[in-house]
């Protein structure tokens, strides 16, 4: 019988550091972005000493470093699955031979951000960009979901310009209220409208409140979050199929694992984000926005992302695109289904298959293949009833129309697919609210001088006016009219509305009232004309009268004494330029998008 080995001979020898193709190369992995101490070798020595304190070996530190943004927050239930997604991404990174490194950034939730999440989008973009620049990484996985997080991450990553891939948190599940399927937040607004009109009582309102959000995840309809998820895939920034899996499904976790693996490949291929965010990619994103009946907010976000890579969003070209791009997706608020149904019908692959004749198939994606190649890989599809064929659309034109006129010389938007057809050509008397406080004080007054034929006008909720362009453009129907059965009116503002909202609502009036746009000088009793067919929004007041009013009551732009609010008010652009900070846009604008053929 052989003698047992002694303790010393039984102790395993430490493994030799693994040789990898990336080890020892300058400006890669742990050697990227070394802290400045005046001695680069010492900087690397010190960095490795500290990271080894967390238990890393030289073999691990020699791999491609894949950073993962942690946007989980107790204030952000839309990102409630972030821990599971991060675990899956890390698994994918390690299986592909990379080293995952998780770091936190700002997390923004629409309902938990005052004064508005849009006010903080640019701050999150700066946070994301600077943390990408400051820390060593060969690629980054951007985990985002709730409305402003995805555009903020794409803006920041575009400016930092390294390999980047988007991972969407995914939509929530739908609930059930008294036998009716419900989901946030189109049904939130519908039931609240019933409550304001006296059609349901406080007890039922409380009951439905428990059912509208059935799980963690983003809104289950085609709100801004779902819109940006679809747009991220159309841009080529997610893996194919990355837009639609609900947050709590195995499909979403598998996408996360595959995203981690793809990030390693992108790092090795040095596939930069600017190779993906091309004019062709933005054109595809705009096509998809129109075809899904997506959120008007996406126009602002796309303008901001495009501005980071030196492109201006051409609103008039976008409107021309809308005349030939029908709404195909039967999803609330334009249709009837929910994101779960969109995923079950094949998700974006099904939609892109119908849009194929209108798409730029040569656009590159994060897989290193073109959009056209990915569509071929997706296969032929199957019978379903959520995405219509292009010959039998939900709506003959795109979901969004661009308006102009003396009230909005820089443009305004209307979500025509969610508007009342009988109000699309309308002239009425202006009922004016000077700001949000004025609206809250008077909208439910029994003596408010208003009829269903009037036009509600809300000022001072634009980029600077609120500040941060809140989603208050969905003005409530005055209570006395709601109780009389009025469901829709023409409403106009320089603010935004949620993508989950619906109605004949003119938004993003540019320039805004707070900087002296014509909207600032609208008075009670003025006549306003809306013609969606002619793409017109006009104040029926002479130029000379408007000039006289401007002299009588000059606009004093909002200001702040200190801090982020001061920076925001001094540098934020108007809606047509994406409500980004002027100093964050590319130093040189090299073209426009879309570039229609």
Buried (B, 14 or more C-beta within 10 A) or exposed (E): EEEEEEEEEEEEEEEEEEEBEBBEEEEBBBBBBBEEEEEEEEBBEBBBEEBEEEEBEBBBBBBBBBBBBBBBBEEBBBBBBBEBBBBBBBBBBBEBBBBBBBBEBBBBBBEBBEBBBBBBBBBBBBBBBBBBBEBBBBBBBBBBBBBBBBBBBBBBBBBBBBBBBBBBBBBBBBBEBEEEBBBBBBBBBBBBBBBBBEEBEEEBEEBBEEBBBBBBBBBBBBBBBBBBBBBBBBBBBBBBBBBBBBBBBEBBBBBBBBBBBBBBBBBBEEBBBBBBBBBBBBBBBBBBBBBBBBBBBBBBBBBBBBBBBBBBBBBEBBBBBBEEBBBBBBBBBBBEBBBBBBBBBBBBBBBBBBBEEBBBBEBBBBBBBBBBBBBEEBEEBEEEEBBBEBEEBBBEBBBBBBBBBBBBEBBBBBBBBBBBEEBBEBBBBBBBBBBBEBBEEBBBEEEBEBEBEBBBBBBBBBBBBBBBBBBBBBBBBBBBBBEEEBEBBBBBBBBBBBBBBBBBBBBBBBBBBBBBBBBBBBEEEBEBBBBBEEBBBBBEBEEEEBEEBBEEEEBEEBEEEEEEBEBBBBEBBBBBBBBBBEEBBBEEEEEBBBBEE
